[in-house]
Amino acid sequence: MLPLPIDPLLPDILAALDTRGVAVVEAPPGAGKTTRVPRALLDAPFARGGEIVVLQPRRLPARLGAGRVADELGEQVGQTVGYTVRFEDVSGPRTRIRFITEGILARRLLSDPELRGVSTVVLDEFHERHIATDLTLALVQRLRLTRRPELKLCVMSATLDAGALATYLDDCPRLRSEGRLFDVEIDHLREPDERPLPVQILGAVRRALREGPAGDILVFLPGAAEIRRCEEALAEVARASDLALLPLHGELPLAAQARVVGPSPRRKVILSTNVAETSVTIDGVVTVIDAGLARIAGHSPWSGLSTLSLAKISQASAIQRAGRAGRTRPGVAYRLYTRHDLEQRRAHEVPEIARLDLAEVLLTLRALGVSDPVDFDWLTPPPVASVTVADQLLRRLGAVDDGGALTARGRRMLRFPAHPRLARLLVAAEELGVGGEGATLAALIGERDIRERGARMPAAGRGGGAPGRGGPDGGADLIALLESFEAARADRFAPQRLRALGLDPRATEAAERARRQLAALLSSERGGATARPRHELDRDLARATLAGFPDRVARRRDVGARTVVLAAGGTAELGYEPDSDFLVTIDAEERSATGRGTTTTVRLGCGIDPDWLGDLEGSDLRASDSVEFDQATTRVVERSRLTFGALTLDETVRPAQPSEAASRLLAEAALAKGLDAFDEPGALDGFRARLALLAEALPELGVPTVDDDSMRATLTSACEGLRSFSELREVGLATRMTNALPPTVRARLAADAPATIKLPGGRTVPVHYAPAQPPWIESRLQDFFGMARGPAIAGGRVPLTLHLLAPNGRDVQVTRDLDSFWRQHYPTLRRELGRRYPRHAWPEDGRTATPPPPLPPRRR
């Protein structure tokens, strides 16, 4: 074996594990920790006869690490050294060193809480702080402190502030290898490059070939899709320069992975995801091209299911990537972002436990008897709010009871390596006899979208997966997606069939692998396709989906509408055309809407029958009767509702019976509407002005003060026995206020501040009152014939202002002194009015003239 930088540190690592049982190892990429530490443990006395489990964050490093150790031992993988990753187990009865991915060990702890037969657990690349690694660390440490004190634990990291970790592990030894690193020249962009990523990579590769040192080139890209596009962009330059263009990501077969890390007669250009940052050492690389991007693990806030989203890498990741160019000799790193951009990025990635959905973690802890996940001994405690949300979901799914204890259903859910929502779907599918198809649904939901970018799915129920109209916003119906997948599967996923169906070959292959894995774990894989009609099968699959997403029910706001009302509250827009007004919204995303902030768009859904909602365990289905004020009809009604969360499934409305509650609700609505809404415009101001005039003219009368509070009290009292605004308006509020006055005041109000007054000709006109203004009346000038003085109120002490009107109803004079008007103004007006209105009589002396008879009432 070639010497590696970690080799001198191996005796100290073994000694620390032998004496303290735990050690933290810090070693940069390329030091050899991934392969040499497990190899050294194989011969350690404390590990003889026991299995050495090496936890890796990704499948590719697990496979490569096992292969390299096996090669150093002169064996094939699967003998002394093996690996177990999702969908693949290469090991045997002689296997002593087992490389595994993170979730595998957590599930092993569920079936074997004491890890019998395991002597040492090695957590490699711990700095990535995946949630499964944090969980495993806490569980193994708990096991060491209780039932397995002899169990050894070695935590290894390339970049980590190991102080907090060593303290957490009982102040264990910290061992550091400086590794071997040559100088690396760093080249940043001077300004941001807005061109498409493949174009940027092509330019950087050409520059590296022209200016960089001779040797292999490692290009860091976010994911497999970007790798494929860059392969196409680089194909011509690879042919011209005789380059070996090699992709590197977790979906590659073993043979393709071996070509990347092995020697090559041609200069290699390796297009890699972040798997090559720390876990995989590739000899011969002297140039790194870093796009500065990665697919970062996250979760859908809607479903809680895991997602990968494009994001900028941290400063620590940028350092690790650049360092790959200096493993064997000086190199260069071209960063396709500016120095300023780098300085604005976070120093390290936030640990997943602080930002991901915790439902699956919580279910594991419940199964292991952890009663309080918040007080559990974590290296980094999860947010209390995240724990609460996860716990509520598990209760809703029936996985735990109200006391937090695991239920029988929860134990059945634990069989499946899937999010609890999908596990609940699978359990329900088994119970309904459609387990095989349920496994397909769970795979389609849990894996990435199987559709080609921009492809549309047919509406559900079309059969055969024939292409048809799909969601204009990229949405899909789950049953339609299932039919397309089944059509492709029936044709053995033939490429031409996949193209016809608009399916992505790699994503469809990943979904098929997941389907097979889940189906193998079913109590019975018996499907329903041959046992019942298709519509019955789809019905039971929809019911199983509802069981996994009981809190994601929605209903169209109106028939045919694109907007749905959510049982959890709020609304969303449909990204496809469902075949039902009720549906389970399996996944949704927030999208920016111009001028409207953000909107939630449903991307994947499944139609359901609302009658099923009552069958859900712990259902939100509620029947209620209430007395309410209906704003639309402005009346108090009795309403009987059947609701599911915020959804109203059925409603009956009838007029409320007279009651104290009905009166109270009417009064609250009336007061909110405002006092002026329950009388003619200006009536209340006029009433208050009449009282003010009476109080001023007759202070000895003791006129009460009427303010807003007293009027509100009168309005409230008026609501007794009533149920609607229309009933309340039958008697105006001013009249109600008048009737509430003391009898003496009420009588004097009618006499001294009358609402109307009769003129000599017999016409009765209203007296207008307004705050801080003298009272006034208006009528035809002729109606005042025969009057030397104008009328007055308050015992003659308050003369009325007179609006004298021409026959057309317009003012010709406003006066309080009628005698002066007759003498000074009437003669001139008489001549003018006589010319304009010759049919009317205009006698010379208005004071002695006879007024005309009153006009007949106007017909309405």
Protein Blocks (a to p, Z undefined) as FASTA:
>chain_A
ZZdfklmmmmmmmmmmmmnopacddddehilmmmmmmmmmmmgmklgoiacddddfbfkl
mmmmmmmmmmmnopaehilpccddehiacddfklmbdcddfklmmmmmmmmmnogoiabd
cdehklnopaklmmmmmmmmmmmmmmmmmbccddddfbdcfklmmmmnooiacdddebja
ddddddddfbdcfbdfklmmmmmmmmmmmmmccdddddddfblmlmmmmmmmmmmmmmmn
opacddddfkbcfklmmmmmmccfbdcdddddfklmmmpccehiabdcdehiacdddddf
knopacdddddddfklmmmmmmmmmmmbccddddfbdfklmmmpcfbdcdfklmpcfklm
mmmmmmnopablmlpccfbdcdfklmmmmmmmmmmnopacfkopacfklmmmmmpgcdfk
lmmmmmmmmmnopmmmmmmmmmmmmmccfbdehiacddehkggoiacdddfklpacfklm
mmmmmmmmmnoopaklmmmnopafklmmmmmmmmmmmmmmpmblcdfklmpcfklmmmmm
mmmmmmmmmmlcccdfbghiabdcdfkgpadddfbdcfbfbdcdfbacddddehilpadd
dfbdcdddfklmmmpghiabdcdddddddfklopacddddddehjbcfbdcdddddddfk
lmmmmmmmmmmnopklnccehklmmmmmmmmmmmmmmmmnopacddfklmmmmmmmmmgo
pabfklmmmpcfklmmmmmpcfklmmmmmmmmcfbdcdfkopacdddddehiacdddddf
klmgoiabdcdeehhlaccddddddfkopafbdcfblklmmmmmmmmmmmmmmmmmmmbc
cdfblmlmccddddddddZZ
